[in-house]
Structures are given as C-alpha cells and as structure tokens.
C-alpha cells in the first residue's frame, strides 16, 4: 500500500519538486512489487488525477467519475500537485502493462477528495492548515470555491477494502462524501467553536479582492480560476464494491478534526478552562 506524496498548499519553486518524488516514488514501489511477486498494490491517488483537464474535456454536468483523467500536458488547466498525482498514477498503470507478461500485478487506486477528520499527527498537513486558518480567522474572507470532502476514516476503510475485496482489482475508486463551499465549512466550525474562544471566518471574500491578492499570493490563482464552479463526484463504485457507507456527517468530521488538532497541539488551545474541563 503506497500512500505518500507531497501536498503543499503554498506554491513550489518548480513543479518537479512535486512531480519527481511522486512519480519516482510510485515507480520504485511498483519495481519492488514486481521483484517480490506482490499480488496487489493499492495506491493513494487523488481526484486531482481526475478533474484537472482542459475545459473542453470536462464533463458537461461537472460530475466526475473514475473514467475521467486529468491532462498533465502544459497549460493553466492544471497545477503542479494535480500534475504530480496524475503522472504518478499513470506511471503505475503503464508499469503494470509493460511488465504483465513477467508478473501481472493487480492495481487498485484510491482517488479521494480533500481528506478531513480527526488526525493523529501534529502540525504540517495541508488540510489541517486549511482548518487552522479558518478557525483562527486568519483569512479576511473565504473564496467562493467548492471542494469535494471525505472523512479520513472512510478513506482508511477504503484502503483496507481495496486490499481485501477481489472485485476491486484493477479499478479506480473516487472517495467523496459531498461537495461543500468554503463558507459552508466556516459556518459549521463557527457554530461550535465561536463559543470556545475561536473566531472562525464565515464571510465570503469578494472576487475582485481575490483577483488582486493573486498577484501577490500565487496560491490564490486556483481560487480565481475555480470561482463559483460546482463539481460533484460519483462515489457509486466505492459504495458498491468497497462498501463504503459515508455515514459520518461532515459536521462531525470537521468538528472532530478541530478537536483532535487541539489535543495534538497542532491548533492553539484557546478554550476557556471551564469549557475544557467539560469536554
């Protein structure tokens, strides 16, 4: 099971900082699997390897399925992270095809949307940075951008099922509980944590401010390009084959994530002492 790939929020100096470790790391895993006659390799890919195609190639209804692929060719339709995930997954499938006569390795790719939920680690993970910035009110407002979200526990279960279920062999699996706007995430966090010493931001940032900001903060380019665009992700295959139920409400996912980050020290504990004692 191969789960690692760099995922920074801030812009990298060169796309190869993401592409090289993603592609070379995946290829190394496949080479080791071939050498040791491993039956099945489960690879954590991403919806970033599915939805970052040129406008003409996107589904008309913006409902993405496992048949869709991001286009890693040069252009402003794809960012370095999405390019790295696409090229890494394609490298795995190409390796399988090239070496199938020697040993036909089964591949299962898990393509999650943005993973949220309680974390065991401290600071230093991208989804945690997003929650930190929202709950501490570090953003002046939230861009009108929509994300697909999935609970980390559903994602973990999907990886386990991908190893165990025979019918999962040689398939891709989108993982997404629902798509949410940035402001919806802010409202959920505000409902619980605004009474606990935090100031979660809920207001929507005017687009023109985001456009101006993108000249100074390149990471805002993604928000400008995707402003107001709705996308959905077909999770049918993960439900029917991997039996993922998506039963955890996203409100619980986000609040339990914030709680875990406080407990691990990733998020500053600003709760009143009396409130802390009750929780």
HUMOSUL-V870392 format. One line per field, one symbol per residue. phi: phi as a letter, one per 40 degrees, with the letter a starting at -180 (. if undefined). Layout:
phi: ???
This chain:
phi: .bbbacaccccccadccbcccccccccccccccccbfccabbbccacccbbcbcdccccdcfbcbcccbcbccdiccbcdcccccccccccccccdccbcccacccbbbbbccccbhcbcccchbccccccdccccgcccabccbbbcbacccccccccccccccdccdgbbbcbacabbcdccccccccdccccbgbbdcbcccdcccccccccbbcccdccccbdgccbbbccdccccccgccfccccccdcccccdcccccgcbdcbccdcccccc
